[in-house]
Amino acid sequence: MWNYTDKVKEHFFNPKNAGALDEANAVGEVGSITCGDALKLMMKVNPDSQVIEDAKFQTFGCGSAIASSSALTEMIIGKTVDEALAVTNRDIAEYLGGLPPEKMHCSVMGAEALRAAIANFKGEEWVDDHEEGELVCKCFGIDAAMIERAVTVNSLTTLEEVTHYTKAGGSCQTCHEKIEEVLEAVLAKTGALAPPKAHAPGTVGLDAIKPLAPKAEATPAKLTNVQRMQKIMFAIEELRPQIQRDGGDVELVDIDGKDIYVRLTGACSGCSQSAGTMMGVQAKLVEALGEFVRVKPASLLPVGA
Amino acid sequence: MTAQGIYLDNNATTRVDPEVLAEMLPLFTEQFGNPSSMHGFGAAVGGKIEWARKQVQALLGAAHDSEIVFTSGGTESDNTAILSVLEAYPKKKSIVTSVVEHPAVLALCDYLEKKRGYTVHRIGVDNRGNLDLDAYKAALGPDVAIVSIMWANNETGTIFPIEELAQLAKAAGAVFHTDAVQAVGKIPMTLATSAVDMLSLSGHKLHAPKGIGALYVKRGLRFRPMLRGGHQERSRRAGTENAPGIVGLGAAAQLALMHMTDENTRVKALRDKLEQAILAAVPNCFVTGNPANRLPNTCNVAFEYIEGEAILLLLNEAGIAASSGSACTSGSLEPSHVMRAMGVPYTAAHGATRFSLSRETTEEEIDRVIAVVPGIIAKLRSLSPYWSQAGAPKEFAPVYS
């Protein structure tokens, strides 16, 4: 059973704005029955104010596809077309309190339908725009442009993540090399992390495990910066004896919002288990803070930061 | 599931029968000895294990109780069977199997093909799930070490003509193994007079616990163990016996034999009632597999234009547990390999839903499911862009596909 958030369940069991919208003047259709999910987004846009006055959807797909569609309509009603264009798949997933990694493509489908509908409203040929990119995954009809968008918006770094977010490469797998090329090109452009082969221990997989954690309900981060820092320092101090017993050590280097940089030293450096140790540190910090944080090795600290 | 939940996913796993559990419990407390030990603690357990072996022998209609090797389950039995034969006949480099096997067989065959240089013949099926017999005969030859074909399919319940297949394999000089995990307890068997050389079964599919299974190995067949170590199971499967599990499987085998008629009469009638009611009440759906030749407890209905995971979530909300061949339920992105092998169109494969009953299923439960299913399908179709209000599929041409 998927671990869906309550918000996903709410939008699946009681979807908002489901059905056809007869007076729609902006319609976006994406996906196909072969792929296993498809979404038709219908919007009524006021031609003068450019405000999306109503939106409805019809979706063929799993629970998270229906929930993503429902969430999307709720998010865009009342926005102007230009404001709506700023909505990314990540926003949809966050609105739902997070989606399982394998289901992120449902939020991408929502964002794509929105772009298609807006293009339709503006009288643009969205199809052309979409087919600018080379068709990478033939099984699911995913082109390079869509992969690029998903990689950029969600800071993806691995092939596996690209598959989770876009479905590309999830079937016959013959396009894996092409996906990696697109991935590398985007990463080189944005100057983000080097692709997986050059990854630092402990980074790969951390994002894949939980790209978006459900927000902790009880503690909406009321800690002051100092309190938060102290909690982090205290949690790491608590962990040290255990790591020292294995001949290693861990040191807190910096805190940058949700990114917490640590350095593993002693027997840990170069140890094959260090990825596991990093995950242990992350688990401990998430537990201590009651919010989702990422633990990264100090070697990944942005230069000059 | 809640206590009042309706469990129609018995092909996935079954509830341990309370009688089975009662037989097992003493093995955790008083009778905890190691059957290999010389003292009385061990001897008591050893006797129980031999009793259990005889129960499994009886269920399979095997000639000798020593033909039963206890394992950890279906997957271990399948892997042991195939690897044993390949090791015993090192000069033969081909394997024959089917496209609709369980991953316990298919994934191993893929691996052997990729990494060990074996040739794997995967025999196809028609749109009813029946094996392509001509292709099967053509694939058999002197180079084939082992044929591994399932007795009954887990998704559709479709039964393969195992005796005929085994005799053809034998004539070609190949060892015949069958993954009978779904069939044992539902189809009467007489392995003593059968051409089947090896057979896998799993405890948790017949009201025994998870983590116990067995491999039938016909007397005289060359055998090479997968696990080496102690002399347990006549050195065919080393490792201290899972005594509670084995006794549980023995008790479950005894009960399965007693309930075989019930499965094929009362349970079958309930399955048919469920299926006919759904087909009558819901437009645009059909039964997958071969309705004329399948397990008495299994019903797989493909609902067009909607997606299986959504169906399961709504069924679950109504307290009903079923299963789906949809891509989304497994985390893979393709619908089930069984649905695709049968050429079920994508419009329906994503909505394939399996209801699998057991001897514990009651008529009240089936009536409740019949009352709930049409509404669930209608609700999802009302959300689907492929389904118009008029109740028929409509044109929908998305931008990318």
HADDOCK unambig.tbl for C-alpha pairs under 7 A between the chains (distance, minus, plus):
assign (segid A and resid 18 and name CA) (segid B and resid 383 and name CA) 6.15 0.50 0.50
assign (segid A and resid 19 and name CA) (segid B and resid 382 and name CA) 6.96 0.50 0.50
assign (segid A and resid 19 and name CA) (segid B and resid 383 and name CA) 5.98 0.50 0.50
assign (segid A and resid 29 and name CA) (segid B and resid 398 and name CA) 4.69 0.50 0.50
assign (segid A and resid 29 and name CA) (segid B and resid 399 and name CA) 5.90 0.50 0.50
assign (segid A and resid 30 and name CA) (segid B and resid 398 and name CA) 4.97 0.50 0.50
assign (segid A and resid 30 and name CA) (segid B and resid 399 and name CA) 5.55 0.50 0.50
assign (segid A and resid 30 and name CA) (segid B and resid 400 and name CA) 5.82 0.50 0.50
assign (segid A and resid 31 and name CA) (segid B and resid 398 and name CA) 6.18 0.50 0.50
assign (segid A and resid 31 and name CA) (segid B and resid 400 and name CA) 5.98 0.50 0.50
assign (segid A and resid 31 and name CA) (segid B and resid 401 and name CA) 5.31 0.50 0.50
assign (segid A and resid 32 and name CA) (segid B and resid 398 and name CA) 6.41 0.50 0.50
assign (segid A and resid 32 and name CA) (segid B and resid 401 and name CA) 4.94 0.50 0.50
assign (segid A and resid 33 and name CA) (segid B and resid 346 and name CA) 6.54 0.50 0.50
assign (segid A and resid 33 and name CA) (segid B and resid 347 and name CA) 5.90 0.50 0.50
assign (segid A and resid 34 and name CA) (segid B and resid 346 and name CA) 5.24 0.50 0.50
assign (segid A and resid 34 and name CA) (segid B and resid 347 and name CA) 6.89 0.50 0.50
assign (segid A and resid 36 and name CA) (segid B and resid 350 and name CA) 6.21 0.50 0.50
assign (segid A and resid 40 and name CA) (segid B and resid 385 and name CA) 6.41 0.50 0.50
assign (segid A and resid 58 and name CA) (segid B and resid 383 and name CA) 4.92 0.50 0.50
assign (segid A and resid 58 and name CA) (segid B and resid 384 and name CA) 5.16 0.50 0.50
assign (segid A and resid 58 and name CA) (segid B and resid 385 and name CA) 4.86 0.50 0.50
assign (segid A and resid 59 and name CA) (segid B and resid 383 and name CA) 5.62 0.50 0.50
assign (segid A and resid 59 and name CA) (segid B and resid 384 and name CA) 4.81 0.50 0.50
assign (segid A and resid 59 and name CA) (segid B and resid 385 and name CA) 5.77 0.50 0.50
assign (segid A and resid 60 and name CA) (segid B and resid 306 and name CA) 5.75 0.50 0.50
assign (segid A and resid 60 and name CA) (segid B and resid 307 and name CA) 6.46 0.50 0.50
assign (segid A and resid 60 and name CA) (segid B and resid 384 and name CA) 4.72 0.50 0.50
assign (segid A and resid 60 and name CA) (segid B and resid 385 and name CA) 6.41 0.50 0.50
assign (segid A and resid 61 and name CA) (segid B and resid 306 and name CA) 6.69 0.50 0.50
assign (segid A and resid 61 and name CA) (segid B and resid 307 and name CA) 5.08 0.50 0.50
assign (segid A and resid 62 and name CA) (segid B and resid 307 and name CA) 5.77 0.50 0.50
assign (segid A and resid 62 and name CA) (segid B and resid 308 and name CA) 6.95 0.50 0.50
assign (segid A and resid 62 and name CA) (segid B and resid 309 and name CA) 5.07 0.50 0.50
assign (segid A and resid 62 and name CA) (segid B and resid 310 and name CA) 4.77 0.50 0.50
assign (segid A and resid 62 and name CA) (segid B and resid 328 and name CA) 6.38 0.50 0.50
assign (segid A and resid 63 and name CA) (segid B and resid 309 and name CA) 6.43 0.50 0.50
assign (segid A and resid 63 and name CA) (segid B and resid 310 and name CA) 4.92 0.50 0.50
assign (segid A and resid 102 and name CA) (segid B and resid 331 and name CA) 6.11 0.50 0.50
assign (segid A and resid 127 and name CA) (segid B and resid 399 and name CA) 6.38 0.50 0.50
assign (segid A and resid 140 and name CA) (segid B and resid 401 and name CA) 6.52 0.50 0.50
assign (segid A and resid 141 and name CA) (segid B and resid 400 and name CA) 6.45 0.50 0.50
assign (segid A and resid 141 and name CA) (segid B and resid 401 and name CA) 5.29 0.50 0.50
assign (segid A and resid 170 and name CA) (segid B and resid 333 and name CA) 5.87 0.50 0.50
assign (segid A and resid 171 and name CA) (segid B and resid 333 and name CA) 6.44 0.50 0.50
assign (segid A and resid 171 and name CA) (segid B and resid 334 and name CA) 6.38 0.50 0.50
